[in-house]
Amino acid sequence: MLDKLSQLDRELFVWLNTMGSEKYDWLWEPITHFQYWISVFAIVLYLAYKHLGPKHLALVVGMIALLILFTDQSTNLIKYLVNRTRPCNEPELEVIVRLVNNKKKYSPSFVSGHASNSMAVAFFLYNVLKTRVKYIGLFFIWPLVFAYSRIYLGFHYPGDIICGFLYGLFTSWLIFQLYKFIVKKYNPTFQ
């Protein structure tokens, strides 16, 4: 069963990765880096400030920092426990895979930290702002595009991404429970 899933994951990866084109490589290279998304974060943080106020925003930012720290470090632990080779380093895929600028990464592949962290942040902010910001659901475009860039560049299998999304949802749910507890306990402070 695992062999069949692994083979399906490879086939899906090859299909998604080879859909890319040198014509668009210039776009996907920066998409995979957090710093190019700062304007998106600035807009979301402005909306949070506008609808929550400065004290509540400080709590949200603190919770996001804790969420990223926890998610990032635990995905690294999972990566080294599972120790799955990245597709860009698989000898049998070498002739098929498109590598933008022939870049390789040598850390393990499963689960995707990019997918886990981006989905965790998006899900947390969605839960905090969904009753206050009308189109906050559009923020989920970010983890989808961000994670696809990892497939496009040859760094992750789709299974790494999907499991990363699921793990990010789980860690986000945990930290959101802590956030709700703090807000409930100290509610007057955040009004």
Secondary structure, DSSP 4 states (H G I P E B T S, - for coil): -HHHHHHHHHHHHHHHHHT--GGGHHHHHHHTSGGGGHHHHHHHHHHHHHHH-HHHHHHHHHHHHHHHHHHHHHHHHHHHHH-PPPGGG-GGGTTT---GGG----S--SS-HHHHHHHHHHHHHHHHHTTT-TTGGGGGHHHHHHHHHHHHTTS--HHHHHHHHHHHHHHHHHHHHHHHHHHHHTGGGG-
